[in-house]
Amino acid sequence: MRTTSKHLRALLRKAAGIAHDRELSAALRDLRTEFDCWERGDISADELNDRIHRFHNGLSREIWRRYATNLLEPVVAGAVATAVLSRNELPEDLLDHLAELIELYEQDSLR
């Protein structure tokens, strides 16, 4: 794999941070609906606690693992391919750097 410049590494970290925040925010919005159920009395406090525990050990951990890496090219390319990040919000030099990976992930998602 080619060497990534300091400038591109900084852009990758920034893009990965944005993508991580978006994915975690979406997951937390889903978890919030569980709190709404609890407040309405649809589920008990014990059930809410179980759902929080499953969220923490499941989706939350999965998102954390995805972004807890120094190899951010695949992470950011995957975020673009899955529309977590849009191409137009990334700098052109970063898009050029990731073009092949983005295409690979987009083709893989069509299968």
WOJO-V140017 format. One record per helix or strand. SS is the DSSP state (H for helix, E for strand). FROM is the first residue (numbers start at 1). TO is the last residue. If there is no record, write none. Layout:
ss=SS from=FROM to=TO
ss=SS from=FROM to=TO
//
This chain:
ss=H from=6 to=40
ss=H from=45 to=57
ss=H from=59 to=67
ss=H from=72 to=81
ss=H from=87 to=89
ss=H from=92 to=109
//
